[in-house]
Amino acid sequence: ETVYLFHKSKVESKRETPANVKLIYIEPPTEELKKHILKKNRFVLFSLIYQELLFSRQKSMFLSNIKYNISHILNCIYYSSQIEAEIMKKPDSNSYFYSYWFFNWNFSLSILKSKGLVKTNYTRAHGFDLYEDNGKPNYLPSRKFCLKNTDKVFTISCMGEMYLKTIYPKFKNKIFNS
């Protein structure tokens, strides 16, 4: 019935959208807000860092730029809390959550799924957000955590589907080409 589009890019002109589409702008977090998020969500943060250190295929990349990567995780926790605040206004068990990129927004939705606040989490995967050794950012945070907490990953190519299934065979039943 209603489609909510969460975004963090402020633009002057907006495209026409159908009447049932609601745009929800989320202001990026300030450094002060990140400190507050850290205090409030330190268990979530440390759990994600711990999982990253134990299970990530990219541990060395995580550690080589740890300050930036922790900041990135805090941003995703922040965006998940903002989405949570919106969905709690209108709880609906028939909601589907979809992120167009297998990156930041999927990470935020995966946090909510791990807390039981999101029932269905889907994502699409393209190039930079799929291949771990392909250009920037190269480091794709908490990939196993995201795959565990994503119901379906739709790659845009058969090659992408085979790549993900090969490096993450445990999650192959969640990965499809579409």
C-alpha positions in Angstrom: 0.0 0.0 0.0 2.7 2.4 0.9 6.4 2.5 -0.1 8.8 4.3 2.1 12.1 5.4 0.6 14.8 6.2 3.1 17.6 8.4 1.8 20.5 10.5 3.1 21.1 12.8 0.1 19.5 16.1 0.3 18.5 17.4 -3.1 16.7 20.6 -4.2 14.6 19.0 -6.9 12.8 15.7 -6.5 11.5 13.3 -9.1 7.8 12.8 -9.4 6.7 9.8 -7.3 3.3 8.1 -7.0 1.0 9.2 -4.2 1.8 6.1 -2.2 5.5 6.8 -2.1 6.8 8.6 1.0 10.4 10.0 1.0 12.1 10.0 4.4 15.3 12.0 4.6 17.7 10.9 7.3 20.2 13.5 8.3 23.8 12.1 8.5 25.1 11.8 12.0 27.4 14.4 13.5 30.5 13.4 15.4 28.7 14.2 18.7 25.8 12.0 17.7 28.3 9.2 16.8 29.6 9.4 20.4 26.0 9.1 21.7 25.4 6.1 19.4 28.6 4.5 20.6 27.5 4.8 24.3 24.0 3.6 23.5 24.9 0.7 21.2 28.3 -0.4 22.4 27.2 -4.0 22.7 26.0 -4.0 19.0 29.2 -2.3 17.9 31.6 -4.6 19.8 29.6 -7.6 18.6 29.9 -6.5 15.0 33.7 -5.8 15.4 34.2 -9.2 17.1 32.4 -11.0 14.3 34.4 -9.1 11.8 37.7 -10.1 13.5 36.6 -13.7 13.7 34.8 -14.4 10.5 35.6 -11.8 7.9 37.5 -12.8 4.7 38.9 -9.2 4.8 40.3 -8.9 8.4 43.5 -7.2 7.2 41.6 -4.6 5.3 39.3 -4.0 8.4 42.4 -3.6 10.6 44.4 -1.5 8.2 41.8 1.3 8.3 40.1 0.5 11.6 39.2 4.0 12.6 37.3 4.6 9.3 35.7 1.2 9.4 34.5 1.6 13.0 33.0 5.0 11.9 31.3 3.2 9.0 29.8 0.6 11.4 28.6 3.4 13.7 26.9 5.1 10.7 25.1 1.9 9.8 24.0 1.5 13.5 22.8 5.1 13.4 20.8 4.7 10.2 19.3 1.4 11.5 18.1 3.3 14.6 16.5 6.0 12.4 14.8 3.4 10.3 13.7 1.7 13.5 12.1 4.9 14.8 10.1 5.3 11.6 8.9 1.7 11.4 7.9 1.7 15.1 5.4 4.5 14.3 3.5 2.1 12.0 4.5 -1.5 12.9 3.3 -3.8 10.1 4.1 -7.5 10.0 3.6 -7.5 6.2 6.4 -5.1 5.5 9.2 -5.9 3.1 12.6 -4.2 3.3 14.7 -3.8 0.2 18.1 -2.2 -0.4 19.2 -1.4 -3.9 22.9 -1.8 -2.9 24.4 -4.7 -1.0 26.3 -2.2 1.2 25.3 0.5 3.8 21.5 0.3 3.7 21.6 -3.5 3.7 24.0 -3.5 6.7 21.6 -1.2 8.5 18.6 -3.5 7.7 20.6 -6.5 8.7 21.2 -5.0 12.1 17.4 -4.5 12.4 16.8 -8.1 11.2 19.2 -9.4 13.8 17.2 -7.6 16.5 13.9 -9.1 15.2 12.6 -5.7 14.1 12.6 -6.5 10.4 10.9 -9.6 9.2 11.9 -9.6 5.5 15.2 -8.2 4.2 16.1 -8.3 0.5 19.0 -6.7 -1.4 20.3 -6.3 -4.9 24.1 -6.7 -5.6 25.9 -5.0 -8.6 29.6 -4.5 -8.7 31.4 -2.4 -6.1 29.0 -3.8 -3.5 29.6 -7.4 -4.6 33.2 -8.1 -5.5 35.6 -7.8 -2.6 38.7 -7.2 -4.7 37.2 -4.8 -7.3 38.0 -1.2 -6.9 36.8 1.1 -4.2 35.8 0.5 -1.4 37.3 -3.0 -1.6 36.4 -3.6 2.0 32.8 -4.7 2.3 31.9 -4.6 6.0 30.3 -7.5 7.9 29.6 -9.5 4.8 28.8 -12.8 6.7 26.6 -10.9 9.2 24.7 -9.3 6.3 24.3 -12.6 4.4 23.0 -14.2 7.6 20.5 -11.5 8.1 19.4 -11.0 4.5 16.6 -13.3 3.2 17.6 -13.0 -0.5 20.4 -11.4 -2.4 19.6 -10.6 -6.1 22.7 -10.2 -8.2 22.4 -8.4 -11.6 24.6 -11.0 -13.3 25.1 -14.8 -13.4 28.8 -14.1 -12.8 27.9 -12.2 -9.6 25.7 -15.0 -8.4 28.4 -17.6 -9.0 31.0 -15.4 -7.3 28.9 -15.0 -4.1 27.9 -18.6 -4.0 31.6 -19.7 -4.4 33.0 -17.5 -1.6 30.0 -17.9 0.7 28.7 -21.4 0.0 26.9 -21.5 3.3 24.5 -18.8 2.0 24.0 -20.1 -1.6 20.3 -20.8 -1.0 19.8 -17.0 -0.5 21.6 -15.9 -3.6 19.8 -15.5 -7.0 20.4 -13.9 -10.3 17.7 -11.5 -11.3 
